[in-house]
Amino acid sequence: MTPTDDAHAPARTTAPADPLGDHAARTAPPAVRTRRYSPLLDVLRIVAVIGVVTVHVIADHLATEAAVPIHVLRSLLATTVPAFIMISGALNLAPAAMRHGSGRFLGRRLRRLLPATVVWTAFYLLIMNIWLPAEEPDPRQEVLDLITADTYPHLYFLPLIIGLTVITPVIATYVGDSARRAWTTGAVAAGWALAVMAVPPLTEGLLGEAVVPLQLGALTYFLPFIGYYVLGRAAWAAPVGRRGALALLLAAVPVLTALTVWAYLSRVTDAPPGQVLLPTYVSPFVMLLSLALVIALMGLGKSWRVGTQAEGVLRTLGDATFGVFLVHFAILIPLRGLGFPETSVLAVLALIAVVTTVSFAIALLGKRVPGLREIL
């Protein structure tokens, strides 16, 4: 979903040609080697963005009394945004991403992220929040929402990924090509995030007053997600073995999914201090579930290869996921306003399919239009 253009591999499945020549390509340091295309990352991005659309479509249909299978789906869908962040870390923190220097790295990514952030924030603020709703807008609240990255349900991701992008050269310099350092740094950052985000519900429940050590907003939203970002690099640079991956996928993932379902259904998580377990992207069960799932899939699928035709399709769809993420609410809300039926499971599935298809169509067509391609 996030722009990772030059960090991705070239469009070929055979050993890549290198301008330094065959001998130089074999002996060049890791930081300047060109990597082979890995279809798994694009498949994960495509599945994850469909999951994001599904989350936002079914959000109005979820209730505590809903069937357990629905909550299982809800729990697995909670891993979609962490998956995007881990994929971004896997690519952006690779030495090859900095092969032309941090200035060029930041320039390429920010030239895509910043215009998209400005344009889509303005669109959702002015059109979706102010023009379409019947109620009178509150300018003060709109400004506060901008500061807290709460303008629209999905737009927090833009300052989040911008923040991670800006600090990428610093992290990459420290981690380098050391997988061990990536694993250690990522684990420490993830543990820090869990501790910091647990403080408000724990202090409110135990002391009667919430202490908020980290106020999330447009300039700080990325901080609790550094662990995901660095662990994505660790899991891709030094993937777990097949046995470890299967253990995570067949044992850890089901157990953590069950615990996440319990957290959704349990009365314990209704109020502090039990709310510390309420599933969010930086809560214990969701974080562990996301890490276990993505680390397992990376361990099992990194060596997977596809043919040239399949590679072209996956690359195209994978690159379109950023645009799908940005536009899907602009499709979903008008469809609901027009009375799209959601009275049955099949109708809800149809809505998911329509929103996903139209969003991909807009993103893919927009890539061909100058001006639009810069914000999609």
TORKOLNU-117607 format. One record per residue: residue number from 1; residue in one letter; x, y, z of N, C-alpha, C, O in turn. Coordinates in steps of 0.02 Angstrom, whole numbers. Each point is the difference from the previous one (the first is absolute). Layout:
NUM A X Y Z X Y Z X Y Z X Y Z .
...
This chain:
1 M 41 -60 0 -41 60 0 43 63 0 -18 48 -33 .
2 T 73 -48 69 42 59 4 48 2 -59 18 -52 -27 .
3 P 2 112 7 45 5 -57 70 -26 17 33 29 43 .
4 T -11 -81 -76 66 -29 12 31 -16 -67 28 -55 -10 .
5 D -33 102 -37 17 -15 -69 71 -24 -11 9 -57 -22 .
6 D 42 96 37 67 -20 -17 27 -52 48 52 -31 -13 .
7 A -87 21 69 22 -53 46 -22 -68 -23 27 -51 21 .
8 H -78 49 -66 -24 -64 -26 48 -25 -53 43 37 -24 .
9 A -50 -100 6 48 -31 -45 -20 11 -73 -56 20 -13 .
10 P 101 -32 -34 -14 11 -70 -49 -51 -28 -11 -53 30 .
11 A -18 70 -88 -52 -43 -29 32 -57 -40 0 0 -62 .
12 R 28 -49 98 29 -59 -32 4 -56 51 0 13 61 .
13 T 3 -73 -84 5 -56 46 66 -36 -5 15 -43 41 .
14 T 26 60 -92 67 -28 -4 48 45 36 -19 54 22 .
15 A 82 -76 -16 49 42 35 6 67 -34 9 2 -61 .
16 P -15 53 98 -3 66 -30 67 21 -30 53 -17 27 .
17 A -57 53 -82 61 29 -29 23 56 45 -40 32 34 .
18 D 105 -20 -35 26 53 43 47 44 -42 42 -27 -36 .
19 P -49 94 40 41 43 -41 75 -7 16 42 21 -40 .
20 L -25 -50 97 70 -9 17 30 -61 -35 61 -9 2 .
21 G -103 -32 -33 24 -61 -32 -12 -60 44 -13 7 60 .
22 D 16 -67 -89 -16 -60 37 44 -10 61 -24 -16 54 .
23 H 91 24 -63 45 -10 56 -14 51 55 -3 -17 59 .
24 A -6 80 -79 -13 52 50 -65 -12 35 -6 14 60 .
25 A -44 -39 -96 -65 -13 31 6 -53 54 -34 3 52 .
26 R 77 -53 -65 8 -53 50 40 23 60 -11 -24 56 .
27 T 58 71 -67 45 20 54 -18 66 32 32 20 49 .
28 A -82 16 -76 -20 64 29 -26 -9 70 -29 -52 16 .
29 P 40 102 28 -26 -6 68 -76 -3 -1 -31 23 -47 .
30 P 0 -51 100 -72 -9 2 -39 64 -13 -55 -3 -29 .
31 A 82 60 49 -38 63 -5 -12 20 -72 -46 39 -12 .
32 V 86 -65 -36 -11 22 -68 -23 -57 -45 -8 11 -61 .
33 R -4 -69 87 -26 -54 -40 -73 11 -16 -37 28 41 .
34 T 16 -49 -100 -70 4 -18 -34 -65 19 26 -54 -14 .
35 R -84 58 44 -33 -59 25 -51 -27 -49 -28 37 -41 .
36 R 15 -101 46 -51 -30 -42 -69 19 25 -11 13 59 .
37 Y -36 -13 -106 -68 16 17 -29 -54 46 9 -60 -12 .
38 S -44 81 64 -32 -46 48 -75 10 -2 -25 48 29 .
39 P -12 -93 -62 -71 10 -9 -39 0 66 -54 28 4 .
40 L 82 -61 48 -36 -4 63 -19 68 27 -56 9 25 .
41 L 101 40 -31 -14 66 29 -59 33 -35 -42 32 33 .
42 D 38 -39 -99 -57 29 -35 -64 -37 15 -53 31 7 .
43 V 57 -97 -1 -60 -39 19 -25 22 69 -60 9 10 .
44 L 106 -1 36 -20 23 67 -32 69 -2 -49 12 34 .
45 R 78 32 -75 -29 68 -5 -71 -3 -30 -45 35 24 .
46 I 36 -76 -75 -65 -4 -32 -52 -29 48 -55 27 6 .
47 V 72 -82 27 -46 -31 47 -14 48 58 -57 6 23 .
48 A 108 29 0 -9 45 56 -46 59 -17 -41 19 42 .
49 V 48 9 -101 -43 57 -17 -73 -22 -9 -46 37 16 .
50 I 36 -98 -41 -68 -27 -3 -26 -9 71 -59 12 14 .
51 G 104 -32 31 -20 -6 71 -19 67 30 -47 4 40 .
52 V 83 49 -58 -16 67 25 -70 21 -24 -40 26 39 .
53 V 26 -37 -103 -67 16 -26 -52 -40 38 -52 27 19 .
54 T 65 -91 -8 -48 -43 36 -12 26 70 -57 1 24 .
55 V 110 19 10 -7 27 68 -48 59 1 -44 3 43 .
56 H 51 42 -90 -41 60 1 -71 -12 -25 -46 36 19 .
57 V 37 -87 -60 -68 -18 -21 -39 -33 56 -58 16 13 .
58 I 90 -63 22 -36 -39 50 -1 33 69 -32 -25 46 .
59 A 66 82 -39 3 32 66 -69 14 28 -10 -9 60 .
60 D -37 30 -101 -67 15 23 -42 -62 14 -56 5 25 .
61 H 82 -63 -42 -38 -62 9 26 -43 57 -24 -55 12 .
62 L 73 81 24 30 -38 54 -32 20 67 -11 59 13 .
63 A -2 -107 27 -26 11 67 25 -57 44 19 -53 -25 .
64 T -19 64 89 24 -51 46 -37 -66 -8 29 -54 7 .
65 E -94 59 -24 -40 -62 -6 7 -33 -68 -32 -51 -13 .
66 A 74 78 -31 11 -31 -65 31 -69 8 31 -15 52 .
67 A -38 -27 -102 25 -68 3 76 -1 8 35 45 -24 .
68 V -11 -96 58 72 -6 12 41 1 -65 52 33 -2 .
69 P -74 -68 -53 39 4 -62 10 71 -25 52 15 -30 .
70 I -101 29 41 8 70 -20 56 33 39 39 39 -27 .
71 H -34 -55 91 53 28 42 68 -30 -17 51 33 8 .
72 V -50 -96 -31 62 -29 -24 25 39 -61 59 17 -5 .
73 L -105 -4 -41 17 41 -59 23 68 21 51 26 -25 .
74 R -86 5 71 18 66 24 70 0 30 38 47 -11 .
75 S -21 -99 48 66 -5 30 55 -6 -53 51 34 5 .
76 L -62 -75 -54 50 -9 -53 7 64 -41 55 16 -22 .
77 L -110 20 12 3 62 -38 38 54 37 24 48 -31 .
78 A -18 -55 97 37 49 39 75 -1 -16 37 45 20 .
79 T -15 -96 -56 71 -5 -17 18 36 -65 58 3 -18 .
80 T -107 26 -16 13 27 -67 47 61 2 49 2 -37 .
81 V -64 46 79 43 60 3 70 -18 26 49 23 -30 .
82 P -42 -62 84 67 -22 18 37 -35 -56 61 8 -7 .
83 A -97 -47 -34 33 -33 -57 29 51 -49 56 -8 -23 .
84 F -95 60 8 25 53 -44 64 31 28 48 12 -37 .
85 I -48 2 101 57 33 31 61 -46 -2 56 23 -13 .
86 M -66 -87 26 56 -47 -2 28 -8 -70 60 -5 -9 .
87 I -104 5 -41 24 -4 -70 41 62 -17 52 -5 -32 .
88 S -75 64 54 37 62 -12 68 -3 32 50 21 -29 .
89 G -47 -47 91 64 -6 34 46 -49 -35 61 11 -5 .
90 A -89 -67 -19 41 -50 -35 35 30 -60 57 -17 -15 .
91 L -91 62 -21 28 30 -60 41 63 15 56 7 -25 .
92 N -83 38 65 33 64 11 63 -4 42 45 41 -8 .
93 L -41 -90 52 58 -6 43 54 -45 -30 52 -11 31 .
94 A -64 -16 -89 51 -40 -34 57 46 -22 -12 56 -22 .
95 P 75 -79 26 56 41 -22 -8 25 -72 21 56 -16 .
96 A -52 -96 -27 -9 21 -69 -43 62 -7 7 38 -48 .
97 A -52 -27 96 -43 59 -4 39 65 8 -21 52 -24 .
98 M 78 -56 57 42 60 12 60 2 -46 47 38 13 .
99 R -47 -78 -65 60 -6 -41 18 66 -35 57 10 -19 .
100 H -106 35 11 14 65 -30 2 56 51 1 59 -18 .
101 G -1 -77 82 3 50 52 -68 15 31 -52 -11 -32 .
102 S 52 35 93 -62 13 36 -39 58 -31 -62 1 4 .
103 G 97 48 -33 -35 57 -30 -44 -22 -58 -58 21 -5 .
104 R 85 -64 -38 -41 -24 -56 -56 -45 24 -56 3 -26 .
105 F 72 -45 76 -52 -43 29 -59 41 25 -57 -13 -18 .
106 L 72 64 59 -54 41 27 -34 40 -54 -62 7 1 .
107 G 100 18 -49 -30 39 -53 -51 -39 -40 -54 25 -15 .
108 R 71 -87 -4 -45 -40 -40 -64 -16 37 -55 3 -28 .
109 R 61 -20 91 -59 -20 37 -43 59 21 -61 -3 -5 .
110 L 93 56 27 -39 58 23 -33 36 -59 -52 32 9 .
111 R 81 -36 -68 -33 30 -59 -65 -35 -16 -43 29 -33 .
112 R 35 -90 56 -64 -34 -10 -45 6 61 -60 10 -7 .
113 L 89 -16 66 -40 0 61 -29 69 16 -58 5 18 .
114 L 99 47 -23 -24 66 21 -57 27 -43 -50 23 27 .
115 P 56 -24 -94 -58 22 -40 -63 -42 12 -55 28 4 .
116 A 64 -94 3 -59 -42 14 -31 19 66 -61 1 7 .
117 T 102 13 43 -26 19 66 -39 65 -3 -54 6 27 .
118 V 82 44 -61 -33 65 -5 -66 -5 -38 -52 24 23 .
119 V 54 -57 -81 -59 -3 -44 -55 -41 32 -58 22 2 .
120 W 75 -81 24 -53 -43 27 -26 23 67 -59 -10 16 .
121 T 102 42 23 -25 30 62 -49 56 -16 -52 6 31 .
122 A 70 36 -80 -45 54 -20 -65 -28 -28 -54 27 14 .
123 F 58 -80 -54 -60 -30 -29 -47 -25 54 -59 16 0 .
124 Y 85 -56 46 -44 -28 51 -23 53 49 -56 -5 27 .
125 L 96 55 -15 -20 53 46 -55 44 -32 -52 11 30 .
126 L 65 12 -91 -45 48 -31 -62 -33 -31 -56 26 6 .
127 I 65 -83 -38 -55 -32 -35 -38 -48 46 -61 5 7 .
128 M 97 -51 23 -33 -53 38 -22 23 70 -50 -25 26 .
129 N 86 72 3 -17 22 68 -43 63 2 -41 7 45 .
130 I 51 37 -93 -34 66 3 -56 6 -52 -55 20 17 .
131 W 69 -38 -80 -50 12 -52 -56 -52 0 -58 19 -5 .
132 L 74 -83 11 -51 -52 -5 -46 -5 62 -60 -6 -8 .
133 P 87 8 69 -44 -7 58 -51 57 6 13 56 -22 .
134 A -70 -72 50 -53 50 7 13 48 57 -22 58 -3 .
135 E 57 -80 55 10 42 58 51 55 -13 43 -5 -44 .
136 E -49 59 83 46 57 -5 69 -21 24 7 -29 54 .
137 P 45 44 -94 68 -20 21 24 42 59 -20 58 8 .
138 D 64 -86 31 31 34 57 73 13 -17 41 -46 5 .
139 P -23 108 -26 69 13 -21 51 -18 53 54 -25 -16 .
140 R -70 38 79 48 -16 53 13 -75 3 57 -21 8 .
141 Q -110 -18 -13 8 -73 2 39 -25 -60 41 -46 6 .
142 E -52 76 -64 36 -21 -60 75 12 8 41 -41 -21 .
143 V -23 98 51 71 16 12 30 -50 49 56 -25 -10 .
144 L -93 11 63 24 -49 49 9 -69 -32 49 -35 15 .
145 D -95 17 -59 6 -65 -34 62 -2 -45 32 -53 -5 .
146 L -14 109 -26 61 2 -40 61 -11 44 46 -37 -19 .
147 I -45 69 76 58 -5 45 6 -70 28 56 -26 8 .
148 T -112 -6 6 2 -67 30 -3 -56 -52 -6 -59 18 .
149 A 10 77 -82 -2 -50 -55 -65 -39 2 0 -61 -11 .
150 D -55 95 26 -64 -34 7 -52 29 -49 -60 0 14 .
151 T 84 26 -70 -46 31 -49 -49 -50 -29 -58 15 -10 .
152 Y 83 -75 -5 -41 -54 -26 29 -65 25 59 -4 15 .
153 P -100 -50 -10 23 -60 36 66 -30 -24 36 -30 40 .
154 H -20 38 -104 61 -32 -26 59 47 -11 55 -24 -16 .
155 L -65 88 23 52 48 -19 57 4 50 52 30 -14 .
156 Y -60 -59 74 55 -2 47 61 -34 -30 57 13 20 .
157 F -70 -59 -68 55 -39 -29 50 44 -37 59 -17 -3 .
158 L -82 73 -24 45 43 -38 53 33 44 60 -7 -16 .
159 P -77 42 70 53 25 43 40 -56 33 59 9 15 .
160 L -91 -66 -4 37 -57 29 56 -22 -47 57 -7 22 .
161 I -73 -3 -86 51 -25 -46 50 55 -17 58 -15 -14 .
162 I -79 78 14 47 54 -11 51 3 57 60 7 -11 .
163 G -84 -14 73 46 0 57 50 -56 -4 59 10 12 .
164 L -82 -71 -29 45 -57 -6 50 11 -57 58 -19 5 .
165 T -81 50 -59 44 13 -57 55 49 20 58 -10 -18 .
166 V -76 63 53 49 51 19 55 -28 45 58 20 -6 .
167 I -76 -66 51 51 -27 45 35 -61 -28 44 -29 32 .
168 T -64 8 -92 29 -60 -30 76 4 -7 35 -48 17 .
169 P -6 104 -43 73 2 -6 36 -10 67 53 -31 2 .
170 V -81 57 52 31 -8 65 -2 -74 21 51 -28 22 .
171 I -110 -3 -28 -6 -71 19 44 -43 -44 35 -44 24 .
172 A -36 58 -90 39 -41 -47 74 6 15 37 -50 -7 .
173 T -14 109 26 71 9 16 19 -42 61 54 -30 1 .
174 Y -97 28 48 14 -39 60 -4 -76 -13 44 -38 20 .
175 V -98 18 -53 -11 -71 -12 49 -27 -52 26 -56 7 .
176 G -14 95 -60 44 -22 -53 -25 -65 -32 -60 -8 -12 .
177 D 107 -37 -1 -20 -65 -28 2 -55 53 5 -59 -16 .
178 S -10 79 80 0 -48 54 -70 -21 17 -39 38 29 .
179 A 22 -100 -46 -67 -26 16 -9 -5 76 -54 13 26 .
180 R 107 -32 8 -5 -6 73 -17 67 32 -41 3 45 .
181 R 73 50 -69 -15 66 27 -72 21 -17 -33 33 40 .
182 A 10 -52 -99 -69 16 -19 -50 -35 46 -47 30 24 .
183 W 59 -95 -12 -45 -37 45 0 31 69 -53 9 30 .
184 T 111 8 -4 5 28 68 -33 69 3 -39 14 46 .
185 T 56 28 -94 -28 68 0 -76 -1 -8 -36 36 35 .
186 G 12 -78 -80 -72 -5 -11 -37 -25 62 -53 25 17 .
187 A 82 -76 16 -32 -27 59 -2 52 56 -51 6 35 .
188 V 105 31 -25 1 52 52 -52 54 -16 -36 21 45 .
189 A 33 0 -108 -48 53 -19 -72 -24 9 -43 38 23 .
190 A 30 -102 -41 -68 -27 8 -18 -5 74 -56 16 20 .
191 G 103 -39 21 -13 -3 72 -12 68 30 -44 8 43 .
192 W 83 41 -65 -10 69 24 -70 24 -18 -34 31 42 .
193 A 12 -44 -104 -67 22 -21 -54 -31 43 -47 34 20 .
194 L 52 -99 -7 -49 -34 42 -3 32 69 -54 10 28 .
195 A 112 4 0 2 29 68 -30 70 1 -40 16 44 .
196 V 59 25 -92 -24 70 -1 -75 2 -11 -35 39 33 .
197 M 10 -79 -80 -71 1 -15 -43 -32 54 -60 10 3 .
198 A 92 -50 41 -37 -31 54 -9 46 60 -43 -11 43 .
199 V 84 63 -39 -2 43 59 -68 34 11 -25 -2 57 .
200 P -6 34 -107 -64 34 13 -55 -45 29 -27 18 52 .
201 P 10 -76 -82 -53 -41 30 20 -29 68 -43 -6 45 .
202 L 107 -11 -36 20 -28 64 -3 52 56 -24 -15 54 .
203 T 48 76 -68 -2 51 52 -71 24 14 -17 16 57 .
204 E -25 -14 -109 -69 20 12 -36 -51 42 -39 18 45 .
205 G 51 -82 -59 -35 -52 37 27 -10 71 -38 -13 46 .
206 L 104 21 -38 30 -14 65 7 62 44 -2 -5 62 .
207 L 10 63 -93 11 62 38 -57 49 -4 -2 50 37 .
208 G -45 -63 -83 -58 45 -6 12 58 -47 -46 40 -11 .
209 E 106 -33 -17 15 54 -45 48 -24 -54 52 -30 16 .
210 A -69 42 -78 41 -25 -55 62 44 -8 -5 61 -4 .
211 V 62 -93 0 63 33 -16 16 -17 -73 4 -58 -18 .
212 V 5 110 -23 12 -10 -71 71 21 -18 12 59 -13 .
213 P 36 -106 14 69 19 -14 13 18 -73 48 35 -15 .
214 L -91 -60 -30 9 15 -71 -67 18 -30 -45 -43 -6 .
215 Q 37 105 -14 -61 23 -32 7 -10 -76 42 33 -31 .
216 L -82 -76 2 5 -14 -71 -29 58 -40 -54 25 15 .
217 G 90 -5 -66 -22 54 -44 39 -2 -65 37 -48 -12 .
218 A -46 99 -28 30 0 -67 76 -6 3 30 -28 -46 .
219 L 2 52 99 73 -1 4 27 -58 42 60 -10 3 .
220 T -104 -28 29 24 -53 45 -30 -68 -16 18 -50 32 .
221 Y -63 46 -80 -37 -63 -11 47 -58 -17 -16 -58 13 .
222 F 73 74 -43 45 -54 -23 38 -33 57 24 -56 -9 .
223 L -18 88 66 45 -24 52 -16 -71 25 46 -41 5 .
224 P -109 25 9 -13 -69 24 6 -54 -54 -4 -59 16 .
225 F 15 80 -79 1 -49 -55 71 -14 -24 10 -37 -48 .
226 I 40 66 81 69 -12 -20 18 -74 8 37 -27 -41 .
227 G -64 -5 92 15 -71 10 -22 -42 -59 38 -41 -24 .
228 Y -100 51 1 -23 -35 -60 47 12 -59 19 -47 -35 .
229 Y -1 109 26 40 21 -57 67 -36 -1 20 -28 -51 .
230 V 15 28 107 66 -30 4 -5 -76 -1 43 -34 -30 .
231 L -93 6 63 -8 -73 -1 -18 -25 -70 15 -57 -17 .
232 G -48 99 -23 -11 -19 -69 65 -10 -37 9 -47 -38 .
233 R 39 93 50 66 -8 -30 35 -62 27 31 -37 -38 .
234 A -36 26 103 33 -58 30 -27 -65 -28 38 -46 -18 .
235 A -105 41 13 -31 -62 -24 14 -12 -73 -1 -58 -22 .
236 W 15 110 -16 15 -8 -71 75 -13 -11 18 -39 -44 .
237 A 24 71 84 72 -8 -8 23 -68 27 45 -31 -28 .
238 A -74 9 83 19 -64 30 -64 -37 19 -17 -5 59 .
239 P -18 -22 -109 -64 -33 14 8 -61 44 52 -33 -1 .
240 V -103 20 40 1 -60 42 0 -61 -45 -23 2 -57 .
241 G 49 -57 83 1 -62 -39 -69 -28 -12 -50 24 29 .
242 R 46 -74 -71 -65 -28 -18 -36 -28 61 -61 10 7 .
243 R 97 -44 37 -32 -28 59 -27 56 45 -56 -4 25 .
244 G 97 56 -15 -23 55 41 -60 36 -30 -46 18 35 .
245 A 48 -9 -102 -56 32 -33 -64 -41 6 -54 28 14 .
246 L 59 -93 -23 -59 -43 7 -26 0 71 -60 -2 12 .
247 A 106 4 37 -22 3 70 -38 64 14 -51 -1 34 .
248 L 75 56 -60 -35 64 8 -69 -3 -33 -50 20 29 .
249 L 49 -46 -90 -62 1 -39 -53 -48 27 -59 15 1 .
250 L 81 -74 21 -47 -52 20 -14 -1 75 -49 -30 21 .
251 A 92 61 18 -10 -1 73 -11 71 28 -51 13 31 .
252 A 99 31 -43 -4 67 30 -59 40 -28 -37 31 37 .
253 V 29 -32 -103 -53 39 -31 -70 -20 24 -39 43 18 .
254 P 22 -108 -16 -66 -19 27 -11 19 73 -54 23 18 .
255 V 106 -32 23 -7 18 71 -9 76 8 -44 21 38 .
256 L 83 18 -74 -5 73 5 -65 25 -30 -28 50 23 .
257 T 4 -84 -75 -66 19 -28 -55 -13 51 -44 42 9 .
258 A 48 -98 25 -50 -16 52 3 52 56 -52 21 25 .
259 L 111 -1 -5 7 50 53 -28 67 -22 -30 37 39 .
260 T 41 -20 -103 -27 63 -26 -76 -2 -3 -33 50 16 .
261 V 5 -106 -37 -73 -8 1 -26 8 71 -50 34 12 .
262 W 84 -66 36 -20 8 70 1 74 20 -45 23 35 .
263 A 96 13 -56 5 71 18 -57 41 -29 -24 47 32 .
264 Y 2 -65 -92 -58 34 -30 -64 -15 39 -42 44 9 .
265 L 34 -106 13 -63 -22 29 -4 9 76 -55 6 27 .
266 S 111 -4 6 0 -1 73 -23 67 30 15 54 -27 .
267 R -50 -58 82 -20 60 37 60 31 35 -2 58 20 .
268 V 54 -97 -11 60 25 34 30 60 -37 26 46 32 .
269 T -31 -46 -98 31 54 -39 -46 59 -10 16 45 -39 .
270 D -73 -44 72 -47 55 -8 24 64 35 -18 55 -21 .
271 A 58 -62 73 20 58 40 71 -10 25 26 -56 1 .
272 P 8 111 19 67 -6 28 -2 -41 65 -52 0 34 .
273 P 107 -34 -17 62 -8 -37 -3 -54 -54 48 -9 -37 .
274 G -104 -27 32 -5 -54 -49 4 24 -72 15 -39 -45 .
275 Q -28 103 33 4 27 -68 70 -4 -29 9 10 -60 .
276 V 40 -24 102 68 -8 -26 3 -58 -50 45 -2 -43 .
277 L -91 -45 49 -2 -57 -46 -48 9 -58 -5 -43 -44 .
278 L -31 99 42 -47 12 -55 39 3 -65 48 38 -5 .
279 P -67 -77 -45 40 -5 -61 7 66 -38 -48 27 -27 .
280 T 109 -2 26 21 55 -43 66 -21 -32 27 -53 17 .
281 Y -2 93 -63 62 -19 -34 60 -3 47 50 -32 -16 .
282 V -55 65 74 56 0 47 -22 -28 67 22 23 53 .
283 S -65 -74 -56 -19 -37 61 34 -68 -2 19 -23 -54 .
284 P -11 -10 111 40 -62 2 -22 -54 -48 42 -26 -38 .
285 F -106 7 38 -21 -56 -41 6 15 -75 23 -42 -38 .
286 V -45 101 17 3 17 -71 72 7 -24 17 -23 -54 .
287 M 26 54 95 69 6 -20 33 -68 -8 33 -13 -50 .
288 L -43 -31 99 31 -66 -4 -30 -41 -58 36 -36 -34 .
289 L -102 42 24 -32 -35 -56 27 25 -66 16 -40 -44 .
290 S -10 105 36 25 29 -63 71 -22 -13 18 -20 -56 .
291 L 24 24 107 69 -19 -8 7 -75 -16 37 -19 -45 .
292 A -74 -22 80 4 -73 -12 -22 -16 -71 32 -40 -34 .
293 L -87 70 11 -26 -15 -67 47 22 -55 17 -38 -44 .
294 V 6 101 48 42 27 -54 69 -33 1 27 -17 -53 .
295 I 2 7 112 65 -32 5 -4 -71 -28 46 -22 -35 .
296 A -100 -14 50 -8 -67 -27 -6 0 -76 33 -40 -33 .
297 L -73 85 6 -9 3 -73 64 20 -35 16 -27 -53 .
298 M 21 73 83 64 20 -30 49 -59 2 38 -11 -47 .
299 G -39 -26 101 45 -57 5 -16 -54 -50 45 -33 -27 .
300 L -109 23 13 -20 -53 -46 2 22 -73 11 -41 -45 .
301 G -21 105 32 -11 22 -69 54 43 -31 -8 20 -57 .
302 K 62 -6 92 50 45 -28 31 -27 -64 15 38 -46 .
303 S -5 -103 43 34 -29 -58 -48 -15 -58 22 -23 -53 .
304 W -86 36 63 -50 -14 -53 13 45 -60 15 60 8 .
305 R -20 -87 -68 9 38 -62 -58 -13 -47 -34 -51 5 .
306 V 22 99 -49 -54 -7 -49 28 17 -69 56 26 -6 .
307 G -95 -42 -45 20 16 -68 -6 74 -16 -27 38 40 .
308 T 52 -18 -97 3 70 -19 -70 31 -4 -10 57 22 .
309 Q -38 -93 -51 -67 27 -7 -33 11 67 -30 52 13 .
310 A 35 -102 31 -29 7 67 35 56 39 -32 36 38 .
311 E 97 -29 -48 36 53 33 -26 69 -20 -9 44 42 .
312 G -3 -36 -107 -26 64 -23 -68 17 31 -12 57 20 .
313 V -31 -108 -16 -67 11 30 7 18 74 -32 47 24 .
314 L 73 -85 12 7 12 72 32 68 14 -21 35 46 .
315 R 70 -17 -86 32 66 10 -52 56 -10 -3 47 39 .
316 T -36 -54 -92 -49 52 -16 -52 6 55 -15 56 23 .
317 L -12 -112 -1 -50 1 53 30 22 67 -31 36 38 .
318 G 92 -59 -25 33 18 63 12 75 3 -10 31 53 .
319 D 32 -2 -108 12 72 0 -64 40 5 1 58 22 .
320 A -57 -87 -42 -65 34 3 -30 0 69 -49 36 13 .
321 T 76 -77 33 -32 -6 67 1 66 38 -46 13 39 .
322 F 97 28 -49 2 65 33 -61 42 -20 -32 30 42 .
323 G 18 -29 -107 -57 38 -24 -66 -30 24 -46 37 17 .
324 V 42 -103 -15 -61 -33 25 -13 21 72 -56 16 18 .
325 F 108 -17 22 -7 20 70 -26 71 5 -43 15 42 .
326 L 68 30 -84 -19 70 4 -72 13 -23 -35 42 29 .
327 V 13 -77 -82 -64 19 -31 -59 -41 24 -57 19 -13 .
328 H 68 -75 48 -56 -46 11 -57 30 41 -58 -17 -11 .
329 F 74 62 58 -54 32 37 -41 46 -44 -60 8 10 .
330 A 92 22 -60 -36 44 -46 -48 -39 -45 -44 29 -31 .
331 I 52 -95 28 -46 -44 -36 -52 -27 47 -60 -2 -16 .
332 L 81 -20 75 -44 -33 47 -56 47 25 -58 -19 0 .
333 I 76 79 21 -49 45 30 -54 20 -50 -59 -3 17 .
334 P 75 24 -79 -53 15 -49 -44 -59 -16 -61 8 -8 .
335 L 90 -69 4 -41 -59 -13 -51 -10 56 -58 -17 -13 .
336 R 80 26 74 -47 -5 55 -52 56 -2 -58 -11 16 .
337 G 79 70 -36 -47 55 -6 -53 -12 -53 -56 24 5 .
338 L 74 -62 -56 -47 -17 -53 -45 -59 19 -44 -20 -39 .
339 G 55 -9 98 -43 -54 24 22 -69 -20 -42 -45 -6 .
340 F 106 34 -4 24 -67 -17 -22 -48 55 13 12 59 .
341 P -47 -67 -77 -27 -45 52 55 -36 39 49 -23 -28 .
342 E -60 19 94 48 -36 43 -40 -43 50 18 -5 59 .
343 T -70 -25 -84 -46 -36 45 16 -74 6 -33 -36 38 .
344 S 84 12 -74 18 -70 5 75 -7 -9 34 47 -20 .
345 V -8 -106 36 71 -13 -8 21 7 -73 53 29 -14 .
346 L -94 -54 -31 16 6 -72 2 73 -22 42 19 -40 .
347 A -88 21 66 -1 71 -18 63 36 25 28 42 -35 .
348 V -7 -59 96 60 31 27 61 -22 -40 44 41 -15 .
349 L -41 -104 -3 55 -25 -42 0 35 -68 53 16 -27 .
350 A -112 -4 0 -6 35 -64 27 72 7 33 25 -46 .
351 L -48 7 102 24 68 11 77 1 4 32 43 -28 .
352 I -4 -92 64 73 -5 4 29 -8 -70 50 33 -17 .
353 A -80 -77 -23 25 -12 -68 -5 62 -43 47 16 -37 .
354 V -102 20 41 -9 60 -41 50 54 20 32 30 -42 .
355 V -27 -17 108 46 52 23 72 -17 -19 37 44 -22 .
356 T -18 -107 31 68 -21 -17 13 7 -75 52 27 -20 .
357 T -98 -51 -20 9 2 -73 4 72 -26 44 16 -39 .
358 V -90 26 60 -1 70 -23 62 36 24 29 40 -37 .
359 S -8 -53 99 60 33 27 62 -20 -39 41 42 -17 .
360 F -35 -107 1 57 -21 -40 -3 31 -70 51 20 -27 .
361 A -111 -16 -2 -6 29 -67 22 73 1 37 21 -45 .
362 I -58 16 94 19 71 5 76 6 9 32 42 -32 .
363 A -4 -83 77 71 3 13 41 -18 -62 50 32 -16 .
364 L -72 -84 -20 37 -22 -59 -6 51 -57 49 14 -34 .
365 L -109 13 24 -8 50 -53 35 65 19 29 33 -43 .
366 G -31 -16 107 33 61 22 75 -1 -10 31 52 -10 .
367 K -2 -112 11 72 -7 -11 20 22 -71 59 14 -13 .
368 R -108 -11 -31 15 18 -70 -12 74 -14 12 24 -55 .
369 V -35 12 105 -19 70 -9 50 44 35 6 -4 61 .
370 P 30 48 -97 45 46 33 -36 42 51 -55 25 -12 .
371 G 85 -16 69 -33 38 54 -33 -48 49 10 5 60 .
372 L -50 -51 -86 -32 -49 44 50 -52 24 -3 -22 57 .
373 R 49 2 -102 46 -53 20 43 22 60 24 -42 38 .
374 E -14 108 -31 42 24 56 -35 -5 67 32 4 52 .
375 I -99 -12 -52 -36 -4 64 -32 -68 9 -39 -9 47 .
376 L 53 -39 -90 -25 -67 6 58 -51 4 -12 -60 6 .
